[in-house]
Amino acid sequence: MRILIAGAGGFIGARIAAALLGAGHEIVACGRDPVLLQRLFPNAEAIACDFARDSAGDWQARLANVDAVVNAAGIFRDHGANSFEQVHMAGPAALFGACAALKIPKLIQISALGAEEGAETQFHLTKAAADQRCMQLAREHGLTGWTVIRPSLVIGQGGQSTALFAALAALPWTPRLGDGSWRVQPIHVADLVHAARLLLEREGSAPPLLDLVGPVPMTTDGLTQALRRWLGLAPARAFSVPEWVLRASIPLARLLGFDALSRDSLTMLRRGNTAPAAPMAEALGWTPRELGAALASEPSSEAALWHARLFFLRPALRIGLAIVWIATAIVSAFVYPLEKSVAMAAGLGVSGWQAAALVYGGAAVDGVLGLALLLNIRPVQTGLLQLATVAVFTILACFAVPEAWIEPLGPLTKNIAVVLATLAMIAMEAKR
């Protein structure tokens, strides 16, 4: 079959695309960055799409000769041009309308368990609206091969939720979220992919709505412990983190870029994320694996352990470097005696107002670069500018105060550590 996958660059979409390519299907990988998609899937066709802008007419041109469609697009956080209403509701509605007009026989809408009327979160409510539109069009046009699948928490390498829970699992003491009774029924991403393939390749009609869950529910403690075992770490003591502390941490998490911790995600966990497994097993003739067995089938690597341990250190490193630069600017401009700074600048052959301008100019550069890093404004480019600034300042200091290299506190030798920390920050912040 020729299958179009919207959101093919995402966690779930990419896994589905890879599996279908491996099974011999022809894939049209669709996303906001077709150049990246072509690199990821060199044997597939890659095209651009944008749920924030595309109309049904835009989609009809892309659906030529397509036999099936998978919508795997989704976001965890509502921000900017990518809002829940656009990515989860309006964009998919345009796609479904085009598919219905062209009578695309197979379609899978990947929603989320809990996406139903009366849901408490915008994430779920917008997903539910798209699901209803999908099923309505399927009924109106007699398209019996369309299915809305609602997975529970999806676990696997590359997932945002998995990254957060693995990071919690890798801590010396593992946190118990809330009162320890929150229940989830996680499904491994490989099993979700298998279910999608079964639906696409089956003959005849498909169930219009299907909840995809693991075989048994577990608490969030159980999930954290399963991921800790997967990482190869010994059991650890747990400590309780009350729900009010988690909710108070949301603004900080948002600032640090931890999208998986939000009001919506905590509401979903408190409400529970479970469903009966029997309807899925009956519809597909297959049952997903228990999470521990599924994780064991894809053993963790040293890189996975590094990622888990660096998860919280990544923003901490960026913020720590920002504080160093801002503090340096404040001390240089307002704390350290100006006459001493001017005296040091004399080694460069400048004095008076020129030396003062050099001091305050350097402090301004430090402050601007530090604020840019603190506010997470283009951290890679900011880091490169910081490296260049350190190089310039170090060269100037070699002429102005060469004795600084042999001072006990090492004011210049510490630049080596700053450079290495900045290189590590750039490596962790760089996007592919």
C-alpha positions in Angstrom: 0.0 0.0 0.0 0.9 3.6 -0.4 0.5 5.2 3.1 0.7 8.8 4.0 1.8 9.5 7.6 1.1 12.9 9.1 3.5 13.7 11.9 6.1 11.2 10.5 8.9 12.9 12.3 7.4 12.4 15.8 7.9 9.7 18.3 5.0 7.5 17.2 4.8 8.6 13.6 8.5 7.8 12.9 8.2 4.3 14.4 5.1 3.6 12.3 6.8 4.8 9.2 9.9 2.7 9.8 7.8 -0.5 10.5 5.7 0.0 7.4 8.7 0.6 5.2 10.2 -2.6 6.6 7.0 -4.5 5.7 7.3 -3.4 2.1 4.8 -0.6 2.0 5.4 2.7 0.2 5.4 5.6 2.6 4.7 9.3 2.1 6.3 11.0 5.2 4.5 14.2 6.0 5.7 16.9 8.4 6.8 20.4 8.9 10.4 19.6 8.0 10.5 17.5 4.8 14.3 17.9 4.5 14.7 16.2 7.9 12.1 13.5 7.0 14.0 12.7 3.8 17.2 12.2 5.8 15.4 10.0 8.3 13.6 8.0 5.6 15.7 8.0 2.4 13.5 5.3 0.8 10.3 7.2 1.4 8.7 10.3 -0.3 8.9 13.3 2.1 6.5 16.3 1.8 5.7 19.3 3.8 2.5 19.8 5.8 1.4 22.2 8.5 -1.8 21.6 10.5 -1.8 25.2 11.6 -2.4 26.4 8.0 -3.4 23.6 5.6 -6.9 23.3 4.2 -8.7 20.3 2.9 -7.8 21.5 -0.6 -4.1 21.4 0.3 -4.5 17.8 1.5 -6.3 16.6 -1.6 -3.3 17.4 -3.7 -1.1 15.3 -1.4 -3.4 12.3 -1.3 -3.1 11.4 -4.9 -2.7 7.6 -5.3 -2.7 7.1 -1.5 -4.4 4.0 -0.1 -4.2 4.7 3.6 -3.6 7.6 6.0 -2.2 7.6 9.5 -2.5 10.8 11.6 0.2 10.7 14.2 0.6 14.5 14.7 0.2 15.8 18.3 1.7 18.1 20.8 2.0 18.1 24.6 2.0 21.8 25.2 -0.2 24.6 23.7 2.1 27.4 22.5 2.4 29.9 19.7 1.3 28.9 16.2 1.0 25.3 17.4 -2.1 25.3 19.5 -4.2 22.3 20.6 -7.1 23.6 18.5 -4.9 23.7 15.4 -2.8 20.6 15.7 -5.4 18.3 17.4 -8.6 19.6 16.0 -8.7 22.0 13.0 -5.7 20.5 11.1 -6.9 16.9 11.4 -10.5 17.9 10.5 -9.1 19.3 7.2 -7.2 16.1 6.6 -10.2 13.9 7.3 -12.4 16.0 5.0 -10.0 15.5 2.2 -9.7 11.8 2.8 -13.5 11.4 2.9 -13.9 13.4 -0.4 -11.4 11.1 -2.0 -12.8 7.9 -0.4 -9.5 6.9 1.2 -10.4 3.4 2.4 -8.0 3.1 5.4 -7.4 5.7 8.0 -6.0 5.6 11.5 -6.4 8.6 13.8 -4.0 8.3 16.8 -5.8 9.9 19.7 -5.3 9.3 23.5 -7.0 7.4 26.2 -9.3 9.7 28.0 -10.2 11.8 24.9 -13.9 11.9 25.4 -16.7 14.3 26.3 -16.3 15.5 29.9 -12.5 15.4 29.8 -10.8 17.9 32.0 -7.9 19.0 29.7 -7.7 20.8 26.5 -5.3 18.1 25.2 -8.1 15.5 25.6 -11.0 17.7 24.6 -9.4 18.7 21.3 -8.4 15.2 20.6 -11.9 14.1 21.3 -13.4 16.7 18.9 -11.1 15.4 16.1 -12.0 11.8 16.9 -15.8 12.6 16.7 -15.2 14.3 13.3 -13.3 11.3 12.0 -16.0 8.8 13.0 -18.8 11.1 11.7 -17.2 11.3 8.3 -16.6 7.6 8.2 -20.3 6.9 8.9 -21.5 9.5 6.4 -19.3 8.2 3.6 -19.5 4.5 4.4 -15.8 4.2 5.1 -15.6 1.1 7.3 -11.8 0.9 7.3 -11.4 4.1 9.4 -10.3 3.7 13.1 -9.6 6.0 16.0 -7.1 4.4 18.3 -6.7 5.8 21.8 -3.4 4.6 23.4 -2.7 4.8 27.1 0.7 6.2 28.1 3.1 5.1 25.3 6.6 4.0 26.5 9.6 3.7 24.3 13.0 5.3 23.6 12.4 8.8 22.1 9.1 9.6 23.9 8.8 12.7 26.0 6.9 10.9 28.8 9.4 8.0 28.7 12.3 10.5 29.0 10.8 12.1 32.1 9.9 8.9 33.9 13.4 7.4 33.0 15.0 10.5 34.4 13.0 10.1 37.6 14.0 6.4 37.6 17.7 7.3 37.3 17.7 9.5 40.4 19.5 8.2 43.5 16.1 8.1 45.2 13.0 7.7 43.1 10.1 10.1 43.6 6.6 8.8 44.3 4.2 11.0 42.4 1.2 12.2 44.4 -0.1 9.7 46.9 1.4 6.7 45.0 -2.1 5.5 43.8 -2.1 7.1 40.4 -2.6 4.3 37.8 -1.6 4.0 34.2 -1.7 1.1 31.7 1.3 1.7 29.5 1.8 0.2 26.1 5.1 0.0 24.5 5.5 1.9 21.3 6.5 -1.2 19.3 3.2 -2.8 20.3 1.2 0.3 19.3 3.0 0.2 15.9 2.1 -3.5 15.6 -1.6 -2.7 16.3 -1.6 0.0 13.7 -0.1 -2.3 11.1 -2.7 -5.0 11.9 -5.5 -2.4 11.3 -4.0 -1.2 8.1 -3.3 -4.6 6.6 -6.6 -6.4 7.7 -9.2 -7.1 5.1 -12.7 -5.7 5.5 -14.0 -3.4 8.1 -12.2 -2.2 11.2 -13.5 -1.1 14.6 -14.4 2.6 14.6 -12.9 3.2 18.1 -10.3 1.1 19.9 -8.5 1.7 23.2 -4.9 0.5 23.1 -3.6 -0.4 26.6 -1.1 -2.8 28.2 -2.3 -6.0 29.6 -2.4 -4.8 33.3 -2.6 -1.4 35.1 0.2 -0.3 37.3 1.0 2.6 39.6 3.4 5.4 38.5 5.7 3.8 41.1 5.6 0.5 39.2 6.3 2.4 35.9 9.3 4.1 37.5 10.6 0.8 38.9 10.2 -0.9 35.5 12.2 1.8 33.8 14.9 1.7 36.5 15.3 -2.1 35.9 15.4 -1.4 32.2 18.3 1.0 32.7 20.1 -1.7 34.7 20.1 0.2 38.0 19.7 -1.4 41.4 16.4 -0.8 43.4 16.3 2.6 45.2 14.3 4.1 48.0 11.3 6.2 47.1 10.4 9.6 48.5 7.0 11.2 48.2 6.4 14.3 46.1 2.9 15.7 47.0 0.6 16.7 44.1 0.7 20.4 45.2 4.5 20.4 44.9 4.3 18.9 41.4 1.7 21.6 40.4 3.8 24.4 41.9 6.7 23.1 39.8 4.8 23.4 36.5 6.0 27.1 35.8 9.6 26.0 36.4 9.1 22.9 34.2 7.7 25.0 31.4 10.6 27.5 31.7 13.1 24.6 31.5 11.3 23.0 28.5 9.9 19.9 30.3 6.7 19.6 28.3 5.8 16.3 29.8 5.1 17.9 33.2 2.1 20.1 32.8 -1.3 20.8 34.3 -2.9 18.5 31.7 -0.4 15.6 32.3 -0.9 15.8 36.1 -4.7 15.9 35.7 -4.5 12.8 33.5 -2.4 10.9 35.9 -4.6 11.9 38.9 -7.7 10.8 37.0 -6.1 7.5 36.0 -5.2 6.3 32.5 -6.6 2.7 32.3 -9.1 0.8 30.2 -10.2 -2.8 29.7 -7.8 -4.8 27.5 -10.3 -7.4 26.3 -12.0 -5.4 23.5 -8.6 -4.7 21.9 -7.6 -8.3 22.1 -10.9 -9.4 20.7 -10.8 -6.9 17.8 -7.2 -7.6 16.8 -6.8 -11.2 17.9 -3.6 -10.1 19.7 -2.6 -8.8 23.1 0.3 -6.4 23.8 3.2 -7.5 26.0 3.6 -6.7 29.7 5.7 -3.6 29.9 8.8 -5.3 31.5 8.9 -7.9 28.7 8.5 -5.2 26.0 11.2 -3.1 27.5 13.5 -6.1 27.7 13.1 -6.7 24.0 14.9 -3.4 23.3 17.7 -3.4 25.9 18.8 -0.1 27.2 22.2 1.2 26.2 24.8 3.3 27.9 23.5 6.2 25.9 20.0 5.7 27.3 21.4 5.8 30.8 23.4 9.0 30.0 20.2 10.6 28.6 18.3 9.7 31.7 21.0 11.1 34.1 21.5 14.3 32.0 17.8 15.0 31.5 17.6 17.4 34.5 21.2 18.5 34.2 20.7 19.8 30.6 18.7 22.9 31.6 20.7 23.3 34.8 24.0 23.5 32.8 22.5 26.2 30.6 21.1 28.2 33.5 24.3 27.8 35.5 26.4 29.2 32.6 23.9 32.0 32.3 24.3 32.9 36.0 28.1 33.0 35.6 27.9 35.4 32.7 25.3 37.7 34.3 27.2 37.7 37.6 30.4 38.6 35.8 28.7 41.5 34.1 27.3 42.8 37.4 30.6 42.5 39.2 32.6 44.1 36.4 30.2 47.0 36.0 29.0 47.7 39.6 31.1 45.9 42.2 34.8 45.7 41.3 36.5 49.1 41.6 36.6 50.8 38.2 40.1 52.3 38.9 41.5 48.7 39.2 39.8 47.6 36.0 41.2 50.7 34.2 44.6 49.9 35.6 44.5 46.4 34.1 43.4 47.8 30.7 46.5 50.0 30.7 48.4 46.9 29.6 46.5 47.2 26.3 47.7 50.7 25.8 44.4 52.4 26.6 43.5 54.7 29.5 40.9 57.2 30.8 37.5 57.1 29.2 38.7 54.5 26.6 39.6 52.1 29.3 36.3 52.7 31.1 34.4 52.2 27.9 36.2 48.9 27.4 35.3 47.7 30.9 31.6 48.7 30.6 31.4 47.4 27.0 32.7 44.0 28.1 30.3 43.9 31.0 27.4 44.7 28.6 28.4 41.9 26.3 28.6 39.5 29.2 25.2 40.6 30.4 23.5 40.3 27.1 24.9 36.9 26.4 24.0 35.7 29.9 20.4 36.9 29.6 20.0 35.3 26.2 21.1 32.0 27.6 18.9 32.4 30.7 15.9 33.0 28.5 16.8 30.1 26.2 17.1 32.4 23.2 18.9 30.4 20.5 21.2 28.7 23.0 23.4 27.1 20.4 24.2 30.4 18.7 24.5 32.1 22.0 27.0 29.5 23.2 29.1 30.0 20.1 29.2 33.7 20.7 30.2 33.0 24.3 33.1 30.9 23.1 34.2 33.6 20.7 33.9 36.2 23.6 35.9 34.0 26.0 38.6 33.6 23.3 38.8 37.4 22.7 38.8 38.2 26.4 41.5 35.6 27.1 43.7 36.9 24.3 43.3 40.5 25.6 44.1 39.4 29.2 47.3 37.7 28.0 48.5 41.2 27.0 46.9 43.2 29.8 47.5 41.0 32.8 49.6 37.9 31.8 50.3 37.2 35.5 46.6 36.2 35.8 47.7 32.8 34.4 49.7 32.0 37.5 47.4 33.5 40.2 46.3 31.0 42.9 42.5 31.2 42.0 43.2 30.8 38.3 41.0 33.6 36.8 42.2 32.6 33.3 42.7 28.9 33.7 39.0 28.6 34.8 38.2 29.7 31.2 39.1 26.1 30.2 36.3 24.7 32.3 33.9 27.3 31.0 34.7 26.5 27.4 34.3 22.8 28.0 31.0 23.3 29.9 29.8 25.6 27.0 30.7 22.9 24.4 28.7 20.4 26.4 25.7 22.7 26.6 25.9 23.3 22.9 26.0 19.6 22.2 22.9 19.0 24.4 20.9 21.9 23.1 21.6 21.4 19.4 18.6 20.2 17.4 19.0 17.9 14.4 
